Amino acid sequence: YREYSRSVWETVRGVVPTVEQTGMDEGYLDIGEVAHDFLAARAVAEAVQTAVRAGTSLTCSLGVAPCKVVAKVASDARKPGGLVVVPSGREAAFLAPLAVRRLPGVGPKAEERLGSAEIETIGDLAALTDDDLRRLLPGSVGTMLRDRARGIDPRALELDTERISISVENTFERDISDRERLHDELRGMAAEVAGALQRSGQVARTVTTKLRYADFSIRSRSTSLASGIDEPDTIADVACHLLDRGLRDRPGALRLVGVGVSGLADFRQLSLEAV
């Protein structure tokens, strides 16, 4: 299970580089860094699901929302393998009809106290006055839960200080179908990625190529190597091979390509060949 978890998260980071992993099978993605609106965010989320399914044969549930608490509830709403998008401004309306126990942070004791006052839904909690809230859930916890019930959650992603991936991508002014041009773009990006690896004294075991089509759909292809690499030509060769593989699976002109590496380490494991 641990190996599957590692493969899933490496695949996810090939599509969305910035991730807060909260467990082996749960976490938060900063989709906003690769999508400019909620329509594009849905396409990115679908690309994550497609990449995970293609790379591991597993499904994943995703919730797309402006804040953590709504994204968590949305993700849980359609398990397994579902996708729920809650646009900005619709957070409270989405949460309101749900049972209050579905709100993260509401434990058995809080649920019992709220139930004694006939507070059954998240919307009921959101509507509590200050006086009623202090009576039922005194202290800062009550305020926090009411804020969450209203779709207010200021928590940012908690990111590891250790860098876990490096990626470069480029969006074209027009769709590109010329394979040689796409390979040239990837080779330039691979040089940037390799430079970042060498400056940090690291090597990478996994290379990912990202493809975005004109309809905003995103595909990524990844491969893991037996030993770490930091040479631009090697990264470029792998990235171009992955691009070719992706275009075999789905031909079409591309609006964006990207190269990323993960599985970073501070040393090189030598590959020995018999001679």
Secondary structure, 3 states (H helix, E strand, C coil): CHHHHHHHHHHHHHHCCCEEEEECCEEEECHHHCCCCHHHHHHHHHHHHHHHHHHHCCCCCEEECCCHHHHHHHHHHCCCCCEEECCCCCHHHHHCCCEHHHCCCCCHHHHHHHHHCCCCEHHHHHCCCHHHHHHHCCCHHHHHHHHHHCCCCCCCCCCCCCCCEEEEEEEEEEEECCHHHHHHHHHHHHHHHHHHHHHHCCEEEEEEEEEEECCCCEEEEEEEEEEEECCHHHHHHHHHHHHHHHHHHCCCCEEEEEEEEEEEECCCCCCCCCC
